């Protein structure tokens, strides 16, 4: 989230590059959102003024200005609003070059202020120090564009735990604290943040998130939460491992998807699925160590082998004497089955 070599800005670039909507789930949705915003404004104005009316475009211009002027009250909002207006006029003129430059600026890809000044007339660029402020601006803008807001999802928070330099870790935890405070104090409107981490990365008092006392006092569980009785409104939600019953449902869906992908009619019985789950959960140490990834890997391999060897059946493979697990297999992926979800 922060570093001496531009790591925070690199995170911002990844987030914007992977921006997704329902109609563009694979990412790269920034241009789509910008165009939808303009279309929504035009549609709203068209409900009051006919499209061919001479005053239509003036009314659209006024509505655009009213919307983006509300952003000017936020940190860096004035420049952000200027660039939105620049994009709008380029959209009307069919100027793809200028539209591309504005999108480049929003993605944080300008490295020098002089380049931004020359291309777009703004003497500011998104930097390591202020990239998070622009995420807050985007969240408010997306609301104006017709969305409910923006959700940021960050996996592998354990990478902060792995930072070797204690001062650098503290700076990153300080950034987490500012995000949390903004959310709780209403300074980050229409913005949600979900972060995934292992319990150790959160609770370790020496290097984890809880090593930063201001975060620990805000995020730690109270006295009443316990296993089976979690506070799901809390900022940290400990995720329970999938049960054997849930894994049975998962394997059934996987079998259906596998058959659909390779175009065959699957004949695996409920008994076959139940036997597979029983064998998996009979492994030494499974109750605390097994992960969905391991079960999915084994099950897909089982389906692949049956598909490629018509003489084999699921039951024959499951009852094969060579089909055995050792203790080392069961604990090879230590402590990966228990995750905590850090939500703001």
N, C-alpha and C positions, 0 to 999 in steps of 0.2 A: 504493500500500500504506500510505502514511502522508502526512499533510498537515495544514496549519493549519486547513483548512476541512472537516474530517471526511471526507477522501477515503478513508481506510482503512476506516472504518465503512461508507461507501457501497459499497466493494468487498465487504465482508462481507455486506451486505444482498443484493447481487446474487448472491453465491455461494449463500446459503441459499434465495433465491427460485428459483434455477435448479437446486436440488437434484433429482436425477433417479435413478430406479431402472429396472430392466428393464420393470417393469409401468407406470411413469409416466415415460417417456423425455422428455416435453415439459417437465418441471420441476414445481415445486410439490409435491414428494413428501414434505415434512416431516410433515404430518398423517398421511399413509399409513404412514410409518415408525413414528410414535408408536403408532398403532393396531395395527400389526402386532406391535410389541414386546409390548403388553399381551396380544394374542391368543396369541402364542407362549408367554408365561408361563402363561396359562390352560390351553393345550394340554398343556404339560409337566406341570403339576400334575394335570390330568385323567387322565394315564396312570398315576397312583398313587392318586388319590382320585376317586371318582365325582363327576360334576358336581353331582348332587342331594344329596351328602353335606353335612350341616351344617358340617363343618370345611373344606369346599372353599375358601370365600372367605377364611377365616383363613390357609390354606396359601398362597393366591395373594398375600395381603398380605405375608406373611413373605418369600416369594421376591422380590417386588418390592423390599422394603426391603433385602434382602441384595444385590441387584444394584446399586441406586443408591447404597448406602452405600460401595461400592468406588470410586465417583467422588469421594467426599468428600476423598480423599487428594490429589487434583490441585488445581492453582490454580483458585480459584472453583468447585471441585467441590461444596462444601456447598450453595451457593445453587442451582446447576444441579440437584442431586439433589432439593432442596426443590420446585423447579418441576416436575420429572418426577413427583414424588409428587402434587403438586397436579393435574396433568393426569390422572393415573390415577384419582383420586377423582372428578374431574369426568366422566371417561369412564363410570365406574360409575353415577353419578347422572344421566347424560344431560344434563349441564349444558353446553350448547354455548357459552354466553357465556363461562364460565370457560376452557373449552378454547381458545376464540379468543384470549383475553387471554394465555394461556400461550404460544401459538404466536406472537403478536405480540411477546412478550418475547424468545423465541428468535430471531426475525428481526431483533432489534436496533432495533425501531421505537419503543420508549419513549425519549423525549427527556429526561424529568425523573425523578429518583429518587422524588419525592413521588407521581407518578402510579403508578409501579410498586408503591410501598408501599400506596397506597390500593386498587389493584385486586387485588394478589396477595400483599401482606404481606411483600415482600422489599425491602430497602433498597439495592438495587444494580441497575444496568443495564449492558448491553454498551456499551462506549465505544471511542473512537478508540485508547486506550492498550492495551486488553486483548482486542480482538476475536479475535486469533489464538489466544489461550488457549482460547477457546470452540470454535474449530474442532478443537483437539486433544481437547476434551471430547466433542464430537459424534462424532469418529472412534471413541473407545473405546465410547461408548454404542451406536453403530451395530453394533459388533461384538457387543455384548450383545443387540441386537435381531435377530440372526441373519444379518447381512451380514458380508462379509469385512473390511470397513473402509470408508474413504472416499478417493476420488481427487479431487483438486482440479486442474482444468485451466484455465489462464490464458493467453489468447492476447495478442498485441500487447505483449509486454514492452518493445517499443521506446518505449512511452509514458513509461517511466521515463527512457530516454535523452533524450527530448525535453523533460524538465523543465528550464526555463531557469535556475532558481536552483541553484547548485552545492551549497549546504548541504541543500536539500530532496532533491536527488538522493542525496546521501550518506546521509541518514536512511532513504531507501527501500532503498538497498543494504544498510544495516545491518539492516533488517528481513529482507531476503533471507538475510543471513548467519545471523541467529538461526534462521530456518527450516531452513537447511542443517545448522547445528550440532545442532538438536533431532533431526533425522532421523538424523544420524550417531551421536549419543550415546544414542539410544533413548528420547528424551524425547517423541517424537511417535509413539506406537504406533498401528498400523493406519491411518496417514495417508500417502498418496502425493501428490506435487505434480509436475505437468508444466507447464512454461511454454514458450511459443513465442516466438522472437525472431530477428531478422536477425543475421548474424555481426557487423556493425558495432555493433549495440546491445550485444553481449556483449564484443567484443574491443577496442573503442576505448579506448585508455589515457587519453584525456582526459575523456570523458563516459560511456563505456559501463560495463558491470558490472565490467570489469577495471580501471577507474579506482580502484576500492576494493581496495586491495592485499590485504586479508585474504580477499576473495572470489577475486581473481585467483590467489593462491597455492593455493587449494583447488580451483578449477575448471579451471585451464588444463591443456591436454593435456601428457602426458609426452613423452619423447624417442622412443618407439617407434611411436606411432600415426602413420599416414599414409593417404593416399587409397587406398581399397580394403582397408584394414587398420585398422579403427576398433575402439576398446574400447567395446563397447556397455554395459558396466557403469559407465562413467565418468559423472560428474554432468552433463557437457555432451556431447550427441551431435549431431554435424554430419550433417544429412540430405543425402543425395545426390539430385540431380534425377532425375526419372523418365526412363527410357531410351525410345527410340523404340518398342521392342518392348512395353514396359509401356503406353505411350500407345495403341498399337494395340489392346491388350486393353481398355483403358478406353473407347475409341470404340465398340468392338463392344458393350459392355455398355450404353453410352448409347443406341445405336441400338435395342437391344432394349427399353429403358425408354421411349424416345420412341414406339415403335410400340405398346407396351402402353398408354401414357397416352392416345393419340389413336385407338386402336382400328383399326389397319390392319396388314396383313402386310408386314413390311419386306423389301425385295428388294435391299438393298445387298450387293454381293458383297465377298469378301475383297480382291479387286483394287481395288475402289473405296476401301476403307478404307486399304489400303496406299498407294495413290496420294495420298490426302489427307494421310497422315502424311509421305510423302516431300516433298510440296509445302511443308508446314508447316516441316519441318526443313531445307528448302533456303533458307530466309530468311537474309539476312545477319545474322550475330551470334547465330543461334539456339542454337548449341551451348552458350552460357553464359547467354543472356538469356531464352529462351522459358520461359513458365510454363504449367502445366496449365490455369490459368484462361483463357489466350488460346486454347489449342487447343479447349477445351470450348466457349467462346463461338463460335468459328468453325464448329465441327462442328454445334452445335445450330442455328445460323443456316442452315447448309446443309440440314439435315433439315427445318426449318420452310419454307424456300423450295420444296423439292421437294414437300412435303405440300400447300402452298397453290397450287402451279402444276403440275397433273398433266402438262402437256406437257414439263416439265423432268425431267432425270435427273441423278443425282449426277455421272456421267461428263461430261455436257454442260457442267455448271457448272465442273468441275475443268479442262476443256480450253478454256474460254472465254478468249479473248485478253485480256479485261478483268480476268481473275483474276490479279492480280499484287501483289507486296509490295515495299515500299521499305525502305531501311535504317532510316528513321525509325520505321516500324511495328515493326521488330524490337527496337528498343532503347527504346521509349516507356515501358516499365515497369521502369526500371533497378533492378537488384539485388534483385528480388523473387523470383527463382527459387532463391535459396540461403538456406536457413533453418537455424538451430540450435535444437535442442530442449534446454531446460534442465530436467533432472530431478533431483528430490530423493528 
